[in-house]
Amino acid sequence: MLYSQKNRRDVMMCEIKRYREMANLTQEQLGIAAGLSGQAAISNYELGNRVPKFKHLIAIKNVFIEKGVIVTLEDLVSKNDQK
């Protein structure tokens, strides 16, 4: 099934939020730990206002893993493709 870019973006951002909450991190804590501009960047990703660069997705994933939340890049970006 094909999905629009907007739908893919929405699911990806929702997944970042879900894993962030599992890691018990605020948006600011995740942003700083991932080397981003803090809360604003994560908020924009979660709201679908911006799409993270690949290197930022890797940094976010690594923060989750450091916090004990097992996650892959596929978990963050390809939920729509699995439907």
C-alpha positions in Angstrom: 0.0 0.0 0.0 1.3 3.4 -0.9 1.4 6.3 1.6 1.9 10.0 1.1 5.0 11.7 2.4 2.9 13.5 5.0 1.6 10.2 6.4 5.1 8.7 6.6 6.3 11.8 8.3 3.5 11.7 10.9 4.2 8.1 11.8 7.9 8.6 12.0 7.4 11.6 14.4 4.9 9.7 16.5 7.4 6.9 16.8 10.2 9.3 18.0 7.8 10.5 20.7 6.8 7.0 21.7 10.4 5.9 22.2 11.3 9.2 23.9 8.6 8.6 26.4 9.7 5.0 26.9 13.2 6.3 27.6 11.7 8.7 30.2 13.3 11.7 28.5 11.9 15.2 27.9 12.2 16.7 24.4 15.0 19.0 25.7 16.9 16.1 27.3 16.7 14.0 24.1 17.8 17.0 21.9 20.8 17.8 24.1 21.8 14.2 24.4 21.6 13.7 20.7 23.7 16.9 20.0 20.8 18.9 18.6 19.5 22.3 19.5 17.5 20.9 22.5 13.8 21.0 22.8 13.0 22.9 19.6 14.4 20.3 17.2 12.7 17.3 18.9 9.4 19.2 19.1 9.6 20.0 15.4 10.3 16.4 14.6 7.5 15.1 16.7 5.0 17.6 15.3 6.0 16.7 11.7 7.2 20.3 11.1 10.6 19.0 10.1 12.1 15.7 9.0 15.3 14.8 10.8 18.5 14.2 8.8 19.8 10.7 8.8 22.7 11.6 11.1 20.2 13.0 13.6 18.1 9.9 13.5 21.2 7.8 14.3 22.1 10.1 17.2 18.5 9.9 18.5 18.5 6.1 18.2 21.8 5.9 20.0 20.4 8.0 22.9 17.5 5.6 23.2 19.8 2.6 23.3 22.0 4.3 25.9 18.8 4.7 28.0 18.1 0.9 27.7 15.4 1.3 25.0 16.1 -1.1 22.2 15.2 0.5 18.9 16.4 0.3 15.3 16.2 2.9 12.5 13.5 0.8 11.0 11.5 1.2 14.2 11.7 5.0 13.8 11.0 5.3 10.1 9.3 2.4 8.4 6.1 1.7 10.4 3.9 2.8 7.5 5.6 0.4 5.1 4.8 -2.5 7.4 1.1 -2.0 7.2 
